[in-house]
Amino acid sequence: MIRSVGVKVRSGVGPARSVGWPQNSTVDMDHRDIEVAIGHNHALASALRIAGTPSFVIGEEVFQGYTDLPTLQRLIQRERERRKPSRR
């Protein structure tokens, strides 16, 4: 069973605070919505044969493991170019 976990966010942590996360917060890990979301994510990862993190899906390709930022940018740009409608 998943249990409730207290999450403390330090005042210097900007990203969490910038989206409205309370400074002292508790996440209800027993909530059914969380269990459903985790179940869906697990099923999707299994279907895509993703076995670790980080993993990225870009277009129809799955990339597993560390990928540096320039490579990710290049892969995304390549996919964007591939998906552009052809002009005739």
N, C-alpha and C positions, 0 to 999 in steps of 0.2 A: 504494500500500500504506500502511496505517496503521502508524505506528511507536510504540514505547514512549515514554512521556512521563513524566519525573520530575515529581512534584507535591510542592511543599514547602508545608506548612501552617504559618503563623506561630503561635506559642504563644498569641497574643492572639485568634485566630480561634475563637470559642466553638462555633458550630454544627457545624463539622467534628469538633472534638474531642468534643463531646457525644454523637455517634453512634459514637464509637470509631475515627475515622479517625486513623491514626498520624501523628505530627508530621512525620516525613519518610517519604514513601511514594512508590512507583512504581506507576503504573497500566499494566497490560499491555494496550495498545491493539491488540495483535495477537490477542488472545484471541477465539476464534470466537463466544462468547456475546455479546461486545460488537458484533461485526459483524452478528450476527443481530438484536440489539435495535435497532441503528441502521437496518437494512434495514426492519424492521417499522414503526418510527416514521416513516421516510421514506414508506413506502407509505400509511400512515394519513394523513399530512399531505397527500399527493397526492390521495387519495380525497376528503378534506375541502376540498381546494383552499386549503390553508394555505400561504402563501408566505413568511411571516416570523414574527418573534418580537417581542413576546410574542403568543400567540394563546390563546384560552380557548374551551372547548366547555362550554356551560351548557345542559343539556337537549338540544334539537335545534338550537340556534343556535351559530354560530361567531362569535366576536368577535376581530378582529385589531387589533393596535396597542395603544398605551397606553390603559388604562382605569383611572380613579382608584378607590380603595378604596370610597368610598360607592356608586359606580355598580355595582361588582362585587357588593357586599353586597346591593344592591337587586335585581339580576338573579338572584342565587342565591335570595333570599327569594321572589321571584316564581315561580321554578321549583319551589321547595319547596311553595308554596301550590297551584300547578297540579297537582302530583303527589299531594296529599293525597287519600285516599279520601273520596268524598262520603258524608255521613251522612244517612240518610233515615229 
